[in-house]
Amino acid sequence: MSSPMKSLEFGVGLWSALMGDLHHRGQGRRESGAFLLGRVTDTAKVVYDWLTYDELDPQSLKYPIVRLDSSAFAHLWEGCATRQLEVVADIHTHPHGPAQSRSDRAYPMIALTGHIALIAPNFARGPVMPKDISFNVYQGEGRWHSYYRSDAAALIKIL
Amino acid sequence: MKVNVFLQSELLRDIEVVEIESDAGHAKLHEACLLKLGEGRGEEFFLFVEDEDDERSFEKLPHIPEGLRVHLHRLKGVDVIVRYAGRDVRRSFRPSTTIGRVKRWATEELGIAPTDATEMMLQVHGTDNRPDADTHIGTLVEAPQHRVVFDLVPSPRVNG
């Protein structure tokens, strides 16, 4: 029997602050994204902080879609080490719906089995609720499991 | 019959070619390799075969094969740390270990599928240097320094 999937937990205020930051950085015109940093417990992946794609790679906001250079990841690992946190998920915005695009599926930001990639619709124009998000779990070798609406909301806990 | 041996070292910028008789033996090969470092090297240097952990692997060779790849280093081991997504994996390797082998080990330790690993590279921490797969890690560590830290980074990511 496979182990139950870990939920993604956000502290009070963190969720809405994250959505506000993503919307602000994309200015409602382009996609933006972030890596969610936290700790993994027996039952959950707990988010404590985030680093946006444009903080890691200032060039990433030059494109209407998300593009991250390889060197951004070395900066990200340094950010993890400084905070003593690990990458527990990533998130990026879409102009319309939350379903993964072909490139989203082909280019996992983190290629670890069980890594969570969230997609926020409407450039994260608020308010964005967990049920609006797609919750995509990487299975390795280009395969994903995706959850939407109530299934996604059940996996995102705002405490 | 003369053969070509390819030498890397902490003190060489590029791969040197050592021409030697195939039946010369380990001691003469060691001597010929030391000459490539220049005169007056008083310290002890160890000679290793590429990607071999066994210090005495030369004894298993009936003769020096054409294209043998070796490494000269003052250290017998280099401590390697690979960072990925906030996780570190670490172990000690011979200086003659290739970047390709270190990457295979690190991605396996981290649980990254082989097909996903093909899109990843090791970058020397704090630099933009992404050494080729056949580079020996000993070339990145000059004694008494004995540690090298890599960031495992993917090819550019596009999400749309």
Interface residues (C-beta under 8 A of the other chain):
Chain A: E31 G33 L37 I65 V66 R67 L68 D69 S70 S71 F73 A74 L76 W77 C80 A81 L85 E86 V87 H92 S101 S103 D104 Y107 P108 M109 I110 A111 L112 T113 H115 G140 E141 G142
Chain B: R83 Y84 A85 G86 R87 L110 G111 I112 A113 T115 D116 A117 E119 M120 M121 Q123 H125 D128 R130 D151 L152 V153 P154 S155 P156 R157 V158 N159 G160
